[in-house]
Amino acid sequence: MNQIIKDTVDYLSSVRLTAVILIAVAVLAAIGTLVGQNSLPEEYVMRFGHTAYRVLSLLSVTDIYHSVYFNALLMLLVVNITLCTLSFAPKRITALWKKPAKESGYPFSESLVSSRAEDEVLGGVVKSVRRPLCRTTVTSRGAETVVVSAPHPVFSLGAIIVHISILIIIIGGLISSLFGFSGDMVIIEGGISREVVIDRKHLVMLDFSVELNRFTFDRYADGTPREYRSDITIIDGENRTDSSLTVNHPAKHNGVRFYQTSFGMEMDYATIEILNREGKSIFTGDAYWSIPITVPGRDMTFTIVRNSSEFMDLGPAVQLLVTDGKEQYDLWSFVNYPDFDRERDGDLVFVLKNYHEVPYSGITAVKEPGLGLVFAGFILICIGFLFPIASSMGRFSVRVSPGAKTTEIIVQGAPGKLKVGFDALFKRLVDGIRKSLC
């Protein structure tokens, strides 16, 4: 049983599993790119057909980055990296407190002689050898004193830091994927909304409201867009906070960021007149989208279920859903063609008298609760990648041996993995010691 557990842990922490997971993630990302994500169902049907779309939708290929299997792969990668890190991290950390092994093999060497006393020479050597990011040690070996400057052992932890930073980035991404959202809000000037449309299919209700006070759109002299701006008020209980949105200048509230992404004109209300077949008006009133209107004196309601400012090049139009007693039917009515509904059988004629539009602002609302972790992981991974560079700076050893009237100084150097420029660095150290002590 213990062997089975050990073999399982070894496999879960193996580089082989890491490669398999990364390949699987890359393949899924490629499929997601080819299929396209979160488009309208009609677009998928046109590209792949009804049957293929049903299969793609069932397998969550149209929203692959929020699918169960994609997030499960990321979680498996978290387990893999965690176990891999735990397998080598303790030895690396414990080595920080161990006495460093005696270094050997210094290809650069130079002997100097100073007429100064040993203590003065030793102080000057320590001062000359000391470097940023390096640890300087002074060791007595009988009459001889050895001063060593080498990269600090903490820089051997670069691999651990990189592993931890990757974990932080993945966990931050998972938190944003599972508990965050990105969607659109369409608010008319003077309107208030808390609805965020996600993936054109789902709604998220904010725990506060956004009111669009004013939308402005400026152009350059040649007519090209210069700036569009939404002046909004965020209403959170009794608190009202004014803010402005422009492109690349978002607003933020309760962890939700708002970006200005689009604009246009949207119907505010439409004036509907109902006539009988003799042309006598029996009702005139303003109707708003999706709000049922009751006709006085009749068991009848009608609702605007669709609207367009330019329907098939025929001008402003609305589609009405009419409930007359137990009968229900829909019809279209046009501003520019008031007699259009007369072609329909029935005792009433619906006429669109007025189509009133107001500017709307398209706002993208984004909540990414794991974004802070992603940024922290990114900074940490940059630091982790710098550690191997710092640990490859090379080392210096200076042996100070007192004589009868002089002090012998032997300067030695060994380049690290980054050998470029070390000879010049060694020469600069020797010249500095010679100038100050010899």
C-alpha angles and dihedrals in degrees: 000000000000090000091053091052091047092049091048093050091046091053094045090052096043127116087228091065090046090056092048092051094047092049090049092049091049092050092049091047090051091049090048091051094049095046096040125230133256097351124151116283090240090060092054091046091052092050102038108013131245097287095048091046091054090051093047091048093047090052091046090238090139089060100026098154091061095042122120094240095049092051089043089056090052091049090050088051089053090053091046095051093043094053091042091053093047090052095064107015098082093057092048093049094044090052090065091073097041120101107258116250118252109274118228136179112057108178092187118065137160131173123216134179124213128192091208127101121273095248092052092047092048092052092049092048093051090050092049096045097046111106135177115267090015132105117229118206129186117205129179117218106183108294091346125085121204122203114195127188114190136154110282111264090233087078089069086073093073093108091051092050092049091050092048092047091052089051091051092050093049093046090048090051091049092050091051091046095049101036105022135069144196120207147135135267122197111197125175120219107279092016131121127213142168097179119113115190111217120200089342087280111065135053129217117196114214118220088233135040134244119215121196106216098175140353121204130186121192128192134195120245091268091055099254116136115266104175141341119200138186120205104204139177120213110213113201110169107298093345122096120190122188119213141158131228125206130160109291091006107092130181125227135208131165092348093309118117121205122208129190105235111152146357142191145134122298133183113264097181140333128220111228125193121193118205132183119232091269090060097253115144114235099170140015123175148132119267130195128207114281094356112118116232120208118218110223116241094016137080089241139117132176132195133194104236099167136018140180134184090211112022112186090329090299096110130242115356142167133202114221129202107209125197111193109177105301093341121094128187141150132227142174126239128191133202093214095045108045092169094053094103092052088079089067121086114247142090095261134061121207116210126189102220100173137011110197119196132190130186117269130199123220108215126183114215117202129184117185110168091177096053093099090055091049091053092046090049091049092052091046093050090052089053091047092053090052092055095075089051091052091047091053097060094106131238138260131209123192119189116201116197121178119223134186096277104353139047119231117220121194113189117197132178138187121190121226126222089295099068098165112113096003093117090056090047091051092048090050091053093049092047091049093052092044092050097047102036110022 
